[in-house]
């Protein structure tokens, strides 16, 4: 007979380890963008204060694509919360659907960002503006890809039957990181695309 | 494995055989054991510490006489590499290693949160550290002439920061979520609390450093290197982490170590503990310096917030000093080396913070002298290193299972004190000499004295390794669970070294000093 190694005491009610860890990771990721956007706004203010226009001649940032991306990402907030709600009700079909939709909308955002880059006619070597804008938007794509990997991993675990109505920390943790990614985009949208 | 089995790193089998004391790489590749990971962090950080302090001494040596010792470019790169290295390769990983080992024990947990992520963070840090050192040696330091080497340095620094952040997330999550029943946040031991505060500040500020590095790398690699990536401005964009107030963020966990050591080795409960917790928190808040970047915000030194932070940080330090002094008065201090090192750390902290207060007084114009700024850096980093070495001496018996050679520790007390006074204070005096012409003749002598101080810190790091190994040697006196006989917190309730799972049954915690409650 196998000797079982069991904890000596009943399991303690723990706060949700994965959710707290994801919140810390989200905070750290958010701060990368706080730093980048702080430098962006300060530099832009200096350039405009010196009487120059911020974007180099010939470059433009259309608003249609950024707005579309913003609306898309706001939709993902609902689809992600839909997934959390569905798994908490043990409604696995709806959870799979919501997670899949979230991933598809994430891919759409990546495609739209790369399309926007082609429209901007901004050379990365053109000076401060190019470096800042491509670094910030590129870093956001990296964060989006990380969030999508997190969601995809949790979706695979859900498909493997790992989450239940009582224990669905993985999906909640992925949602926390996803919301942070959307919040970062909101910052980018207002500071780079709208107030250019 | 049956479904009812518990994974090795999360089991609570207190009767299990104790692990090997000093882990070999073979045993810790792939392990999730927080004790092996913590021990490896500590040993590697001390080895890097020896190299870092010697590099700092060489860079100082270049300032003597005609400066023909090294080329100007090499000396500048060595100075910048040693400053960043002492923070990211020595102090942060030293505290993180101690925390990875000790925090789960202090909060009564069987493991660190995300044990495999913690191990992954340690290996990533180690690999990135190696790449950083190699790239720096091949003319890849900030402003180096070999573009690919500079890119490698920037990527290695990015890897270092991400690894340290991941390790910090593991420790913070442990402290927040894995505390044993009854251990509310105001009852956690001082070291754990200071890691919570310091780790939170790292989590909020190191990503900003990552943002700086990202901009430098993108401009250097793709943008033509005319703005952020320009050779002459690269280090200036990241130098804020070596300056006031951010430099204090790397000292915060040291305050907790000192408080824990003083409480145990005086045998007294820390009085007005909530006030001390507030003081650690306030010290942490006043060390947030990511906004004071001279490259982006050149007028920061005229900002009243920056000046106020430099002066106000003295207040929480005074509160902590009061708490420590009360423990000395109410208890019976045991003249062991960790207590001596804790006192030296306090002395260096006070000197560093006082130097920082002078730095923000605009009429003195000390901020414009790099000698004074670097003197303050050495004092603060020296205080942090001394606190880390004190922690190694204090928890060494727990980590190795044997009593450490106290003679080595006592010699280290002298080395650390000498290192701080010679290395830091002498540079501060050189800084003053630019303001008071009567001192200018002693410039070279004082810089040589400072270099000697850096060498003493290197020797101290070496002795700390030897001290730790002395506890692991065959024939060392067995430490027992409570190595000092006056332990107050939970880490002294488990065997030394702790077995897999750390604890068996734990009673509900009812105060910040659960072991004293047990005796009563």
Interface residues (C-beta under 8 A of the other chain):
Chain A: X2 X4 X5 X6 X7 X8 X9 X12 X14 X15 X16 X17 X20 X21 X24 X25 X27 X28 X29 X30 X31 X32 X33 X34 X35 X36 X38 X39 X42 X43 X124 X125 X127 X128 X130 X131 X132 X134 X135 X138 X139
Chain B: X2 X4 X5 X6 X11 X12 X13 X113 X114 X165 X166 X168 X169 X170 X172 X173 X176 X177 X178 X180 X181 X203 X204 X205 X206 X207 X208 X209 X210 X211 X212 X214 X215 X218 X219 X222 X223 X224 X226 X227 X228 X229 X290 X291 X296 X297 X504 X505
